[in-house]
Amino acid sequence: MKDIEIIYKNEFGISFQWKSKREKVQVVFKDTGFLLSLEEIKIFQKNVLQVEAEQCCQNCEYSRSCRSLLLKTPSQKIDLAVSLDELDQINELLGATIFKLETKAYVAHSFN
């Protein structure tokens, strides 16, 4: 853990920066890691919000936990099957990461 700086973590995943690679952020959830720029994280969160607007199977009693939604990732060749519950956690992880990175950049810029 000496080689990383944690940005945010929740029950579902974690975001951090490698101290040697500060220009990218490692976002890890569902046993998958993505090394992304801030812009790619923002695009990923937009994809999450688009999928959240979709409807699950009608009258499904497991609609929150069913992995019937397909989430596009920043990699054009990788999509993830996720549930609404997982989408909520991913959205929280990405949103908090964006917020913390932008706040950190604003503070650094304000005091320079």
Biopython code that builds the backbone (N, CA, C, O; Angstrom):
import numpy as np
from Bio.PDB.StructureBuilder import StructureBuilder

atoms = [
    (1, "MET", "N", (0.811, -1.193, 0.000)),
    (1, "MET", "CA", (0.000, 0.000, 0.000)),
    (1, "MET", "C", (0.860, 1.265, 0.000)),
    (1, "MET", "O", (0.329, 2.370, -0.114)),
    (2, "LYS", "N", (2.169, 1.117, 0.126)),
    (2, "LYS", "CA", (3.048, 2.282, 0.108)),
    (2, "LYS", "C", (3.143, 2.891, -1.285)),
    (2, "LYS", "O", (3.488, 4.064, -1.425)),
    (3, "ASP", "N", (2.843, 2.114, -2.302)),
    (3, "ASP", "CA", (2.992, 2.571, -3.684)),
    (3, "ASP", "C", (1.756, 3.263, -4.241)),
    (3, "ASP", "O", (1.763, 3.733, -5.379)),
    (4, "ILE", "N", (0.679, 3.328, -3.431)),
    (4, "ILE", "CA", (-0.564, 3.917, -3.929)),
    (4, "ILE", "C", (-1.082, 4.999, -2.991)),
    (4, "ILE", "O", (-0.731, 5.061, -1.813)),
    (5, "GLU", "N", (-1.940, 5.857, -3.571)),
    (5, "GLU", "CA", (-2.677, 6.852, -2.799)),
    (5, "GLU", "C", (-4.159, 6.608, -3.080)),
    (5, "GLU", "O", (-4.631, 6.829, -4.196)),
    (6, "ILE", "N", (-4.887, 6.152, -2.059)),
    (6, "ILE", "CA", (-6.307, 5.842, -2.222)),
    (6, "ILE", "C", (-7.093, 7.134, -2.414)),
    (6, "ILE", "O", (-6.932, 8.093, -1.659)),
    (7, "ILE", "N", (-7.939, 7.141, -3.427)),
    (7, "ILE", "CA", (-8.808, 8.285, -3.692)),
    (7, "ILE", "C", (-10.161, 8.056, -3.027)),
    (7, "ILE", "O", (-10.659, 8.918, -2.302)),
    (8, "TYR", "N", (-10.752, 6.888, -3.279)),
    (8, "TYR", "CA", (-12.060, 6.576, -2.712)),
    (8, "TYR", "C", (-12.256, 5.063, -2.719)),
    (8, "TYR", "O", (-11.747, 4.362, -3.593)),
    (9, "LYS", "N", (-12.995, 4.578, -1.738)),
    (9, "LYS", "CA", (-13.383, 3.166, -1.754)),
    (9, "LYS", "C", (-14.752, 3.017, -1.118)),
    (9, "LYS", "O", (-15.130, 3.775, -0.225)),
    (10, "ASN", "N", (-15.483, 2.025, -1.599)),
    (10, "ASN", "CA", (-16.755, 1.647, -1.008)),
    (10, "ASN", "C", (-16.790, 0.126, -0.928)),
    (10, "ASN", "O", (-15.779, -0.534, -1.169)),
    (11, "GLU", "N", (-17.949, -0.429, -0.590)),
    (11, "GLU", "CA", (-18.057, -1.890, -0.446)),
    (11, "GLU", "C", (-17.799, -2.625, -1.751)),
    (11, "GLU", "O", (-17.446, -3.804, -1.742)),
    (12, "PHE", "N", (-17.970, -1.946, -2.854)),
    (12, "PHE", "CA", (-17.905, -2.590, -4.162)),
    (12, "PHE", "C", (-16.544, -2.476, -4.838)),
    (12, "PHE", "O", (-16.147, -3.369, -5.587)),
    (13, "GLY", "N", (-15.816, -1.370, -4.576)),
    (13, "GLY", "CA", (-14.558, -1.174, -5.272)),
    (13, "GLY", "C", (-13.704, -0.086, -4.667)),
    (13, "GLY", "O", (-13.993, 0.431, -3.588)),
    (14, "ILE", "N", (-12.647, 0.252, -5.380)),
    (14, "ILE", "CA", (-11.679, 1.233, -4.905)),
    (14, "ILE", "C", (-11.100, 1.992, -6.098)),
    (14, "ILE", "O", (-10.983, 1.454, -7.199)),
    (15, "SER", "N", (-10.742, 3.250, -5.855)),
    (15, "SER", "CA", (-9.997, 4.016, -6.850)),
    (15, "SER", "C", (-8.747, 4.549, -6.165)),
    (15, "SER", "O", (-8.787, 4.989, -5.016)),
    (16, "PHE", "N", (-7.648, 4.500, -6.890)),
    (16, "PHE", "CA", (-6.391, 4.984, -6.334)),
    (16, "PHE", "C", (-5.448, 5.380, -7.448)),
    (16, "PHE", "O", (-5.663, 5.048, -8.614)),
    (17, "GLN", "N", (-4.412, 6.085, -7.077)),
    (17, "GLN", "CA", (-3.355, 6.436, -8.024)),
    (17, "GLN", "C", (-2.074, 5.753, -7.597)),
    (17, "GLN", "O", (-1.737, 5.710, -6.414)),
    (18, "TRP", "N", (-1.369, 5.223, -8.570)),
    (18, "TRP", "CA", (-0.029, 4.723, -8.332)),
    (18, "TRP", "C", (0.859, 5.946, -8.156)),
    (18, "TRP", "O", (0.769, 6.884, -8.947)),
    (19, "LYS", "N", (1.693, 5.958, -7.166)),
    (19, "LYS", "CA", (2.551, 7.119, -6.932)),
    (19, "LYS", "C", (3.499, 7.368, -8.101)),
    (19, "LYS", "O", (3.966, 8.491, -8.296)),
    (20, "SER", "N", (3.780, 6.339, -8.867)),
    (20, "SER", "CA", (4.669, 6.493, -10.024)),
    (20, "SER", "C", (3.924, 6.866, -11.310)),
    (20, "SER", "O", (4.554, 7.185, -12.318)),
    (21, "LYS", "N", (2.564, 6.826, -11.279)),
    (21, "LYS", "CA", (1.756, 7.108, -12.476)),
    (21, "LYS", "C", (0.602, 8.030, -12.114)),
    (21, "LYS", "O", (-0.554, 7.613, -12.183)),
    (22, "ARG", "N", (0.876, 9.236, -11.740)),
    (22, "ARG", "CA", (-0.146, 10.164, -11.247)),
    (22, "ARG", "C", (-1.116, 10.667, -12.310)),
    (22, "ARG", "O", (-2.159, 11.223, -11.967)),
    (23, "GLU", "N", (-0.802, 10.490, -13.586)),
    (23, "GLU", "CA", (-1.682, 11.013, -14.630)),
    (23, "GLU", "C", (-2.905, 10.119, -14.860)),
    (23, "GLU", "O", (-3.849, 10.533, -15.533)),
    (24, "LYS", "N", (-2.900, 8.911, -14.315)),
    (24, "LYS", "CA", (-4.013, 7.973, -14.481)),
    (24, "LYS", "C", (-4.498, 7.509, -13.108)),
    (24, "LYS", "O", (-3.781, 7.598, -12.111)),
    (25, "VAL", "N", (-5.725, 7.014, -13.087)),
    (25, "VAL", "CA", (-6.344, 6.506, -11.868)),
    (25, "VAL", "C", (-6.698, 5.041, -12.087)),
    (25, "VAL", "O", (-7.259, 4.675, -13.120)),
    (26, "GLN", "N", (-6.371, 4.218, -11.121)),
    (26, "GLN", "CA", (-6.753, 2.800, -11.158)),
    (26, "GLN", "C", (-8.116, 2.683, -10.479)),
    (26, "GLN", "O", (-8.263, 3.049, -9.313)),
    (27, "VAL", "N", (-9.101, 2.179, -11.196)),
    (27, "VAL", "CA", (-10.438, 1.943, -10.655)),
    (27, "VAL", "C", (-10.651, 0.432, -10.701)),
    (27, "VAL", "O", (-10.562, -0.181, -11.764)),
    (28, "VAL", "N", (-10.932, -0.164, -9.542)),
    (28, "VAL", "CA", (-11.050, -1.624, -9.447)),
    (28, "VAL", "C", (-12.392, -1.994, -8.830)),
    (28, "VAL", "O", (-12.737, -1.525, -7.745)),
    (29, "PHE", "N", (-13.144, -2.836, -9.526)),
    (29, "PHE", "CA", (-14.370, -3.428, -8.994)),
    (29, "PHE", "C", (-14.675, -4.681, -9.800)),
    (29, "PHE", "O", (-14.198, -4.830, -10.925)),
    (30, "LYS", "N", (-15.460, -5.572, -9.237)),
    (30, "LYS", "CA", (-15.821, -6.841, -9.899)),
    (30, "LYS", "C", (-14.578, -7.590, -10.395)),
    (30, "LYS", "O", (-14.588, -8.143, -11.494)),
    (31, "ASP", "N", (-13.528, -7.609, -9.601)),
    (31, "ASP", "CA", (-12.288, -8.309, -9.961)),
    (31, "ASP", "C", (-11.667, -7.793, -11.253)),
    (31, "ASP", "O", (-10.913, -8.511, -11.909)),
    (32, "THR", "N", (-11.979, -6.547, -11.623)),
    (32, "THR", "CA", (-11.468, -5.950, -12.849)),
    (32, "THR", "C", (-10.887, -4.585, -12.535)),
    (32, "THR", "O", (-11.478, -3.805, -11.789)),
    (33, "GLY", "N", (-9.734, -4.301, -13.103)),
    (33, "GLY", "CA", (-9.104, -3.000, -12.909)),
    (33, "GLY", "C", (-9.039, -2.223, -14.206)),
    (33, "GLY", "O", (-8.759, -2.777, -15.268)),
    (34, "PHE", "N", (-9.304, -0.926, -14.103)),
    (34, "PHE", "CA", (-9.221, -0.024, -15.246)),
    (34, "PHE", "C", (-8.233, 1.086, -14.893)),
    (34, "PHE", "O", (-8.341, 1.693, -13.828)),
    (35, "LEU", "N", (-7.287, 1.352, -15.763)),
    (35, "LEU", "CA", (-6.343, 2.452, -15.588)),
    (35, "LEU", "C", (-6.830, 3.573, -16.496)),
    (35, "LEU", "O", (-6.697, 3.491, -17.717)),
    (36, "LEU", "N", (-7.403, 4.636, -15.889)),
    (36, "LEU", "CA", (-8.149, 5.636, -16.643)),
    (36, "LEU", "C", (-7.694, 7.059, -16.342)),
    (36, "LEU", "O", (-7.187, 7.354, -15.260)),
    (37, "SER", "N", (-7.888, 7.927, -17.321)),
    (37, "SER", "CA", (-7.708, 9.361, -17.109)),
    (37, "SER", "C", (-9.001, 9.902, -16.485)),
    (37, "SER", "O", (-10.014, 9.205, -16.450)),
    (38, "LEU", "N", (-8.961, 11.134, -15.999)),
    (38, "LEU", "CA", (-10.160, 11.754, -15.439)),
    (38, "LEU", "C", (-11.271, 11.829, -16.481)),
    (38, "LEU", "O", (-12.431, 11.569, -16.161)),
    (39, "GLU", "N", (-10.940, 12.175, -17.708)),
    (39, "GLU", "CA", (-11.948, 12.256, -18.773)),
    (39, "GLU", "C", (-12.584, 10.891, -19.041)),
    (39, "GLU", "O", (-13.791, 10.805, -19.267)),
    (40, "GLU", "N", (-11.791, 9.838, -19.017)),
    (40, "GLU", "CA", (-12.332, 8.489, -19.227)),
    (40, "GLU", "C", (-13.254, 8.085, -18.076)),
    (40, "GLU", "O", (-14.253, 7.400, -18.295)),
    (41, "ILE", "N", (-12.926, 8.502, -16.856)),
    (41, "ILE", "CA", (-13.792, 8.212, -15.705)),
    (41, "ILE", "C", (-15.125, 8.929, -15.876)),
    (41, "ILE", "O", (-16.175, 8.364, -15.571)),
    (42, "LYS", "N", (-15.093, 10.168, -16.361)),
    (42, "LYS", "CA", (-16.330, 10.919, -16.589)),
    (42, "LYS", "C", (-17.187, 10.244, -17.657)),
    (42, "LYS", "O", (-18.406, 10.158, -17.505)),
    (43, "ILE", "N", (-16.579, 9.773, -18.712)),
    (43, "ILE", "CA", (-17.310, 9.051, -19.767)),
    (43, "ILE", "C", (-17.910, 7.764, -19.206)),
    (43, "ILE", "O", (-19.053, 7.417, -19.505)),
    (44, "PHE", "N", (-17.133, 7.070, -18.400)),
    (44, "PHE", "CA", (-17.608, 5.830, -17.783)),
    (44, "PHE", "C", (-18.829, 6.107, -16.912)),
    (44, "PHE", "O", (-19.803, 5.355, -16.948)),
    (45, "GLN", "N", (-18.778, 7.188, -16.127)),
    (45, "GLN", "CA", (-19.928, 7.517, -15.283)),
    (45, "GLN", "C", (-21.149, 7.875, -16.137)),
    (45, "GLN", "O", (-22.271, 7.525, -15.769)),
    (46, "LYS", "N", (-20.961, 8.557, -17.255)),
    (46, "LYS", "CA", (-22.086, 8.846, -18.156)),
    (46, "LYS", "C", (-22.703, 7.552, -18.662)),
    (46, "LYS", "O", (-23.924, 7.448, -18.777)),
    (47, "ASN", "N", (-21.861, 6.559, -18.969)),
    (47, "ASN", "CA", (-22.365, 5.252, -19.401)),
    (47, "ASN", "C", (-23.202, 4.611, -18.298)),
    (47, "ASN", "O", (-24.241, 4.013, -18.575)),
    (48, "VAL", "N", (-22.756, 4.732, -17.054)),
    (48, "VAL", "CA", (-23.502, 4.186, -15.919)),
    (48, "VAL", "C", (-24.873, 4.848, -15.839)),
    (48, "VAL", "O", (-25.887, 4.167, -15.686)),
    (49, "LEU", "N", (-24.903, 6.167, -15.942)),
    (49, "LEU", "CA", (-26.170, 6.896, -15.842)),
    (49, "LEU", "C", (-27.118, 6.540, -16.985)),
    (49, "LEU", "O", (-28.332, 6.488, -16.786)),
    (50, "GLN", "N", (-26.582, 6.296, -18.168)),
    (50, "GLN", "CA", (-27.422, 5.884, -19.299)),
    (50, "GLN", "C", (-28.032, 4.514, -19.051)),
    (50, "GLN", "O", (-29.208, 4.291, -19.340)),
    (51, "VAL", "N", (-27.241, 3.604, -18.519)),
    (51, "VAL", "CA", (-27.739, 2.252, -18.254)),
    (51, "VAL", "C", (-28.766, 2.276, -17.122)),
    (51, "VAL", "O", (-29.742, 1.527, -17.159)),
    (52, "GLU", "N", (-28.554, 3.132, -16.112)),
    (52, "GLU", "CA", (-29.523, 3.234, -15.011)),
    (52, "GLU", "C", (-30.906, 3.639, -15.506)),
    (52, "GLU", "O", (-31.919, 3.266, -14.914)),
    (53, "ALA", "N", (-30.941, 4.396, -16.585)),
    (53, "ALA", "CA", (-32.219, 4.849, -17.131)),
    (53, "ALA", "C", (-32.968, 3.734, -17.865)),
    (53, "ALA", "O", (-34.166, 3.855, -18.118)),
    (54, "GLU", "N", (-32.267, 2.651, -18.207)),
    (54, "GLU", "CA", (-32.913, 1.529, -18.889)),
    (54, "GLU", "C", (-33.780, 0.747, -17.920)),
    (54, "GLU", "O", (-33.589, 0.810, -16.705)),
    (55, "GLN", "N", (-34.706, 0.031, -18.453)),
    (55, "GLN", "CA", (-35.601, -0.785, -17.645)),
    (55, "GLN", "C", (-35.124, -2.231, -17.605)),
    (55, "GLN", "O", (-34.655, -2.772, -18.607)),
    (56, "CYS", "N", (-35.247, -2.831, -16.458)),
    (56, "CYS", "CA", (-34.979, -4.271, -16.353)),
    (56, "CYS", "C", (-36.208, -5.017, -16.871)),
    (56, "CYS", "O", (-37.191, -4.412, -17.298)),
    (57, "CYS", "N", (-36.127, -6.316, -16.821)),
    (57, "CYS", "CA", (-37.264, -7.134, -17.247)),
    (57, "CYS", "C", (-38.502, -6.747, -16.435)),
    (57, "CYS", "O", (-38.430, -6.605, -15.214)),
    (58, "GLN", "N", (-39.628, -6.580, -17.114)),
    (58, "GLN", "CA", (-40.850, -6.199, -16.418)),
    (58, "GLN", "C", (-41.300, -7.302, -15.470)),
    (58, "GLN", "O", (-41.175, -8.491, -15.761)),
    (59, "ASN", "N", (-41.825, -6.874, -14.329)),
    (59, "ASN", "CA", (-42.370, -7.778, -13.311)),
    (59, "ASN", "C", (-41.343, -8.745, -12.734)),
    (59, "ASN", "O", (-41.719, -9.774, -12.173)),
    (60, "CYS", "N", (-40.085, -8.444, -12.858)),
    (60, "CYS", "CA", (-39.037, -9.310, -12.308)),
    (60, "CYS", "C", (-38.890, -9.031, -10.819)),
    (60, "CYS", "O", (-38.691, -7.885, -10.419)),
    (61, "GLU", "N", (-38.986, -10.054, -10.013)),
    (61, "GLU", "CA", (-38.858, -9.852, -8.571)),
    (61, "GLU", "C", (-37.407, -9.642, -8.148)),
    (61, "GLU", "O", (-37.147, -9.238, -7.015)),
    (62, "TYR", "N", (-36.484, -9.906, -9.023)),
    (62, "TYR", "CA", (-35.060, -9.739, -8.712)),
    (62, "TYR", "C", (-34.433, -8.595, -9.513)),
    (62, "TYR", "O", (-33.229, -8.613, -9.771)),
    (63, "SER", "N", (-35.233, -7.605, -9.907)),
    (63, "SER", "CA", (-34.759, -6.567, -10.821)),
    (63, "SER", "C", (-33.551, -5.788, -10.297)),
    (63, "SER", "O", (-32.745, -5.321, -11.101)),
    (64, "ARG", "N", (-33.398, -5.631, -8.985)),
    (64, "ARG", "CA", (-32.259, -4.884, -8.444)),
    (64, "ARG", "C", (-30.977, -5.713, -8.446)),
    (64, "ARG", "O", (-29.883, -5.156, -8.536)),
    (65, "SER", "N", (-31.096, -7.012, -8.349)),
    (65, "SER", "CA", (-29.903, -7.854, -8.255)),
    (65, "SER", "C", (-29.598, -8.652, -9.524)),
    (65, "SER", "O", (-28.535, -9.262, -9.629)),
    (66, "CYS", "N", (-30.501, -8.651, -10.465)),
    (66, "CYS", "CA", (-30.306, -9.390, -11.711)),
    (66, "CYS", "C", (-29.292, -8.672, -12.591)),
    (66, "CYS", "O", (-29.391, -7.464, -12.808)),
    (67, "ARG", "N", (-28.335, -9.408, -13.087)),
    (67, "ARG", "CA", (-27.292, -8.826, -13.946)),
    (67, "ARG", "C", (-27.738, -8.824, -15.411)),
    (67, "ARG", "O", (-27.111, -9.441, -16.272)),
    (68, "SER", "N", (-28.824, -8.122, -15.661)),
    (68, "SER", "CA", (-29.391, -8.101, -17.006)),
    (68, "SER", "C", (-29.021, -6.839, -17.782)),
    (68, "SER", "O", (-29.468, -6.661, -18.915)),
    (69, "LEU", "N", (-28.212, -5.963, -17.188)),
    (69, "LEU", "CA", (-27.832, -4.709, -17.835)),
    (69, "LEU", "C", (-26.408, -4.787, -18.360)),
    (69, "LEU", "O", (-25.527, -5.357, -17.715)),
    (70, "LEU", "N", (-26.192, -4.218, -19.521)),
    (70, "LEU", "CA", (-24.874, -4.249, -20.141)),
    (70, "LEU", "C", (-24.245, -2.853, -20.060)),
    (70, "LEU", "O", (-24.739, -1.904, -20.669)),
    (71, "LEU", "N", (-23.160, -2.745, -19.309)),
    (71, "LEU", "CA", (-22.471, -1.468, -19.086)),
    (71, "LEU", "C", (-21.255, -1.364, -19.991)),
    (71, "LEU", "O", (-20.345, -2.189, -19.923)),
    (72, "LYS", "N", (-21.248, -0.344, -20.838)),
    (72, "LYS", "CA", (-20.085, -0.085, -21.693)),
    (72, "LYS", "C", (-18.976, 0.502, -20.832)),
    (72, "LYS", "O", (-19.216, 1.390, -20.014)),
    (73, "THR", "N", (-17.770, 0.004, -21.021)),
    (73, "THR", "CA", (-16.612, 0.515, -20.291)),
    (73, "THR", "C", (-15.820, 1.445, -21.208)),
    (73, "THR", "O", (-16.117, 1.534, -22.400)),
    (74, "PRO", "N", (-14.830, 2.130, -20.676)),
    (74, "PRO", "CA", (-14.000, 2.978, -21.535)),
    (74, "PRO", "C", (-13.241, 2.193, -22.609)),
    (74, "PRO", "O", (-12.796, 2.772, -23.600)),
    (75, "SER", "N", (-13.095, 0.903, -22.421)),
    (75, "SER", "CA", (-12.491, 0.057, -23.445)),
    (75, "SER", "C", (-13.592, -0.374, -24.409)),
    (75, "SER", "O", (-14.574, -0.988, -23.993)),
    (76, "GLN", "N", (-13.436, -0.061, -25.680)),
    (76, "GLN", "CA", (-14.477, -0.375, -26.657)),
    (76, "GLN", "C", (-14.733, -1.872, -26.804)),
    (76, "GLN", "O", (-15.772, -2.277, -27.324)),
    (77, "LYS", "N", (-13.803, -2.681, -26.354)),
    (77, "LYS", "CA", (-13.943, -4.130, -26.523)),
    (77, "LYS", "C", (-14.487, -4.825, -25.281)),
    (77, "LYS", "O", (-14.663, -6.044, -25.282)),
    (78, "ILE", "N", (-14.760, -4.055, -24.209)),
    (78, "ILE", "CA", (-15.203, -4.677, -22.962)),
    (78, "ILE", "C", (-16.489, -4.028, -22.471)),
    (78, "ILE", "O", (-16.547, -2.814, -22.271)),
    (79, "ASP", "N", (-17.519, -4.845, -22.278)),
    (79, "ASP", "CA", (-18.758, -4.445, -21.619)),
    (79, "ASP", "C", (-18.932, -5.362, -20.415)),
    (79, "ASP", "O", (-18.447, -6.494, -20.416)),
    (80, "LEU", "N", (-19.623, -4.874, -19.390)),
    (80, "LEU", "CA", (-19.834, -5.663, -18.183)),
    (80, "LEU", "C", (-21.320, -5.916, -17.961)),
    (80, "LEU", "O", (-22.133, -5.008, -18.132)),
    (81, "ALA", "N", (-21.680, -7.131, -17.584)),
    (81, "ALA", "CA", (-23.043, -7.444, -17.184)),
    (81, "ALA", "C", (-23.169, -7.069, -15.715)),
    (81, "ALA", "O", (-22.441, -7.585, -14.867)),
    (82, "VAL", "N", (-24.113, -6.150, -15.418)),
    (82, "VAL", "CA", (-24.254, -5.646, -14.056)),
    (82, "VAL", "C", (-25.725, -5.579, -13.659)),
    (82, "VAL", "O", (-26.620, -5.631, -14.502)),
    (83, "SER", "N", (-25.947, -5.463, -12.358)),
    (83, "SER", "CA", (-27.293, -5.285, -11.818)),
    (83, "SER", "C", (-27.487, -3.815, -11.442)),
    (83, "SER", "O", (-26.533, -3.037, -11.435)),
    (84, "LEU", "N", (-28.722, -3.448, -11.132)),
    (84, "LEU", "CA", (-28.987, -2.080, -10.682)),
    (84, "LEU", "C", (-28.258, -1.776, -9.371)),
    (84, "LEU", "O", (-27.747, -0.672, -9.184)),
    (85, "ASP", "N", (-28.211, -2.755, -8.467)),
    (85, "ASP", "CA", (-27.480, -2.558, -7.213)),
    (85, "ASP", "C", (-25.998, -2.293, -7.484)),
    (85, "ASP", "O", (-25.400, -1.417, -6.859)),
    (86, "GLU", "N", (-25.409, -3.042, -8.407)),
    (86, "GLU", "CA", (-24.006, -2.828, -8.756)),
    (86, "GLU", "C", (-23.806, -1.474, -9.431)),
    (86, "GLU", "O", (-22.810, -0.793, -9.185)),
    (87, "LEU", "N", (-24.756, -1.086, -10.281)),
    (87, "LEU", "CA", (-24.670, 0.219, -10.937)),
    (87, "LEU", "C", (-24.629, 1.353, -9.915)),
    (87, "LEU", "O", (-23.875, 2.313, -10.073)),
    (88, "ASP", "N", (-25.443, 1.237, -8.869)),
    (88, "ASP", "CA", (-25.439, 2.258, -7.812)),
    (88, "ASP", "C", (-24.057, 2.375, -7.179)),
    (88, "ASP", "O", (-23.555, 3.478, -6.960)),
    (89, "GLN", "N", (-23.450, 1.233, -6.888)),
    (89, "GLN", "CA", (-22.124, 1.229, -6.262)),
    (89, "GLN", "C", (-21.050, 1.769, -7.218)),
    (89, "GLN", "O", (-20.158, 2.509, -6.802)),
    (90, "ILE", "N", (-21.142, 1.399, -8.483)),
    (90, "ILE", "CA", (-20.184, 1.886, -9.485)),
    (90, "ILE", "C", (-20.334, 3.390, -9.646)),
    (90, "ILE", "O", (-19.339, 4.111, -9.716)),
    (91, "ASN", "N", (-21.575, 3.867, -9.704)),
    (91, "ASN", "CA", (-21.832, 5.297, -9.835)),
    (91, "ASN", "C", (-21.253, 6.061, -8.648)),
    (91, "ASN", "O", (-20.629, 7.107, -8.824)),
    (92, "GLU", "N", (-21.456, 5.544, -7.452)),
    (92, "GLU", "CA", (-20.895, 6.179, -6.253)),
    (92, "GLU", "C", (-19.371, 6.222, -6.328)),
    (92, "GLU", "O", (-18.761, 7.254, -6.048)),
    (93, "LEU", "N", (-18.762, 5.112, -6.703)),
    (93, "LEU", "CA", (-17.304, 5.023, -6.797)),
    (93, "LEU", "C", (-16.758, 6.019, -7.821)),
    (93, "LEU", "O", (-15.816, 6.756, -7.531)),
    (94, "LEU", "N", (-17.344, 6.041, -9.004)),
    (94, "LEU", "CA", (-16.864, 6.941, -10.057)),
    (94, "LEU", "C", (-17.143, 8.403, -9.710)),
    (94, "LEU", "O", (-16.280, 9.261, -9.893)),
    (95, "GLY", "N", (-18.346, 8.687, -9.211)),
    (95, "GLY", "CA", (-18.713, 10.059, -8.860)),
    (95, "GLY", "C", (-17.831, 10.631, -7.764)),
    (95, "GLY", "O", (-17.375, 11.771, -7.865)),
    (96, "ALA", "N", (-17.588, 9.854, -6.721)),
    (96, "ALA", "CA", (-16.730, 10.318, -5.627)),
    (96, "ALA", "C", (-15.287, 10.496, -6.099)),
    (96, "ALA", "O", (-14.596, 11.416, -5.662)),
    (97, "THR", "N", (-14.841, 9.623, -6.983)),
    (97, "THR", "CA", (-13.485, 9.743, -7.534)),
    (97, "THR", "C", (-13.352, 11.029, -8.334)),
    (97, "THR", "O", (-12.378, 11.763, -8.169)),
    (98, "ILE", "N", (-14.318, 11.309, -9.196)),
    (98, "ILE", "CA", (-14.307, 12.549, -9.979)),
    (98, "ILE", "C", (-14.299, 13.758, -9.048)),
    (98, "ILE", "O", (-13.498, 14.677, -9.220)),
    (99, "PHE", "N", (-15.189, 13.753, -8.069)),
    (99, "PHE", "CA", (-15.291, 14.865, -7.130)),
    (99, "PHE", "C", (-13.965, 15.108, -6.406)),
    (99, "PHE", "O", (-13.495, 16.243, -6.325)),
    (100, "LYS", "N", (-13.376, 14.055, -5.890)),
    (100, "LYS", "CA", (-12.121, 14.209, -5.139)),
    (100, "LYS", "C", (-10.981, 14.680, -6.032)),
    (100, "LYS", "O", (-10.187, 15.526, -5.619)),
    (101, "LEU", "N", (-10.886, 14.148, -7.249)),
    (101, "LEU", "CA", (-9.825, 14.571, -8.166)),
    (101, "LEU", "C", (-9.995, 16.028, -8.570)),
    (101, "LEU", "O", (-9.022, 16.781, -8.609)),
    (102, "GLU", "N", (-11.238, 16.433, -8.874)),
    (102, "GLU", "CA", (-11.472, 17.815, -9.283)),
    (102, "GLU", "C", (-11.263, 18.782, -8.113)),
    (102, "GLU", "O", (-10.746, 19.882, -8.308)),
    (103, "THR", "N", (-11.655, 18.387, -6.917)),
    (103, "THR", "CA", (-11.429, 19.223, -5.738)),
    (103, "THR", "C", (-9.940, 19.387, -5.479)),
    (103, "THR", "O", (-9.465, 20.487, -5.196)),
    (104, "LYS", "N", (-9.219, 18.297, -5.577)),
    (104, "LYS", "CA", (-7.763, 18.336, -5.367)),
    (104, "LYS", "C", (-7.092, 19.251, -6.402)),
    (104, "LYS", "O", (-6.209, 20.035, -6.054)),
    (105, "ALA", "N", (-7.508, 19.151, -7.663)),
    (105, "ALA", "CA", (-6.945, 19.992, -8.726)),
    (105, "ALA", "C", (-7.297, 21.460, -8.500)),
    (105, "ALA", "O", (-6.464, 22.338, -8.724)),
    (106, "TYR", "N", (-8.521, 21.729, -8.061)),
    (106, "TYR", "CA", (-8.946, 23.104, -7.800)),
    (106, "TYR", "C", (-8.136, 23.725, -6.668)),
    (106, "TYR", "O", (-7.667, 24.858, -6.777)),
    (107, "VAL", "N", (-7.978, 22.983, -5.597)),
    (107, "VAL", "CA", (-7.203, 23.484, -4.447)),
    (107, "VAL", "C", (-5.754, 23.718, -4.848)),
    (107, "VAL", "O", (-5.164, 24.739, -4.492)),
    (108, "ALA", "N", (-5.183, 22.780, -5.583)),
    (108, "ALA", "CA", (-3.790, 22.919, -6.016)),
    (108, "ALA", "C", (-3.632, 24.141, -6.923)),
    (108, "ALA", "O", (-2.649, 24.875, -6.815)),
    (109, "HIS", "N", (-4.603, 24.356, -7.816)),
    (109, "HIS", "CA", (-4.561, 25.498, -8.738)),
    (109, "HIS", "C", (-4.776, 26.817, -7.992)),
    (109, "HIS", "O", (-4.151, 27.823, -8.328)),
    (110, "SER", "N", (-5.650, 26.822, -6.984)),
    (110, "SER", "CA", (-5.960, 28.033, -6.237)),
    (110, "SER", "C", (-4.793, 28.540, -5.409)),
    (110, "SER", "O", (-4.669, 29.743, -5.175)),
    (111, "PHE", "N", (-3.944, 27.637, -4.969)),
    (111, "PHE", "CA", (-2.845, 28.023, -4.101)),
    (111, "PHE", "C", (-1.520, 28.116, -4.843)),
    (111, "PHE", "O", (-0.473, 28.271, -4.214)),
    (112, "ASN", "N", (-1.546, 28.025, -6.135)),
    (112, "ASN", "CA", (-0.304, 28.166, -6.933)),
    (112, "ASN", "C", (-0.225, 29.520, -7.570)),
    (112, "ASN", "O", (0.741, 29.816, -8.272)),
]
sb = StructureBuilder()
sb.init_structure("model")
sb.init_model(0)
sb.init_chain("A")
sb.init_seg("    ")
for serial, (resi, resn, name, xyz) in enumerate(atoms, 1):
    if name == "N":
        sb.init_residue(resn, " ", resi, " ")
    sb.init_atom(name, np.array(xyz, "f"), 0.0, 1.0, " ", f" {name:<3s}", serial, name[0])
structure = sb.get_structure()
